[in-house]
Amino acid sequence: MTYRLMRSRTAHNKIYLSFFIGHVTLNFLICFLGLLLFMKLVVFPGMMPILLKQLSLILLLLFSKAIFLKTPPKVPKGIIFIFLTSLALFVCNFLGYRFLPPVPLIINPGNNTSSLTILYRDAAVFTYFSSVIIGVLLAYDLRAAMKRFKEQTNQSKAFVRYLTFYVSIILFNLLFLISSQNYFNKHISAATLTTLSRMLLMVEFLFPFIISGFLISITKLNFSKLVGSGLAQENEALNHLTQVITSQKLFLEPDFSLAKMQFHSNVSADTIRNAIKASHFKNFKAFLNHHRITHAVELIDVGYLNKHTINSLSVDSGFKSPVTFFRAFKYQKKQTPLAYSTQKG
C-alpha cells in the first residue's frame, strides 16, 4: 500500500500524501513489532510500539492539516512536548527510574505484559492518555476545517466520511485499551478482552486495505478547488483588518490587542479569529508581528541602523522586548536584523 501511495503522489497531493504515507508505514512497523513480540522471536521493550503509535497519530494530525493548508504545517509545540515527555518517561523507565508503583496487568495489545505494564507503567499511562488527546484534536481540527467549505464534491464528502470513521476506530481502540487495563485487568474475561483488543488493532491497520475507496479519495482529492464562498468572506475580513491596521499603523502600539482590533475595525472577535485562522497566520499575535517586522524591514532599508541600535529598532517597530523582536524577525526573514542590514548594505 505504501508503494501504491508513493506512486500516486502528484504536484497537488505530494504535501499531505507524504504525511499519510509516514502514518501508514509506522502502523505497519507497529504490527510487525507486535507480531515479533507475540511470537517471542525477539526481545525489546514493549513500550516501543506505543511510542510509534503516538508518532503515527502525530503524522495523521499533520496529514489532516496539510490537506487544507496546502503547505507543510508546523507541529504544535504542545504536541512536541507530549511526544518528548513520552520519550523521556520511556528512557527513565528503561534506566530503572519510576514514578508510579508497578502493577501487573493481564490486558495488553499483543505485547509482552511485563515489559509493557510493569517496567514501563509511567510511560504507558502517559502515552496512552496523551494519544487520546492527540486523537481528539485531530477529530476537532478535521471538523472545524470542513466547516469552511460550503461547496463539496461527492468525492470530498466520501473522504470526510472515511477519515472520520478511521479516526473514530483509532480513538475507540485507545479508549478500549485504557478502560480494559484499568477496570478489567483481573476480570475473568481478561483473556477474551486481550484477544478482542488485538482484533480491533488489526481492523484499524487493515482499514485502508478493506475500504478501497479511502485510498482512492485520498490520492485524487484536491481541496484547492473547493475554496469558494466559505473562504471568500473570511478573506474579505482579513483584507479589511489589514487595511485598518496598516493605514493607522496600529501595530506600532506595544499593547495593541484583539479587543482593540475589534474596536478599530468594528469586526467581532470571532470573525477576526476565523479570518486569521483561514489565512497562513497562526494566530492574531503572528498577524500583528508580521506587520511589525514588515515595518522594521522598511526602516532598515532606508538606513535606520546606521544611526540607531537594534533595541531602538525593536521599540520603533512596536515590540515590547528586543528578544521577541529578534525571534519574530528571524522567523519571518530567516536571518537576524543585523545580517539583513549587512546584506542590504
Summary of the structure (lengths in Angstrom):
residues: 345
radius of gyration: 24.8
end to end distance: 53.3
largest distance: 80.3
contacts: 1041
relative contact order: 0.08
helix: 74%
strand: 0%
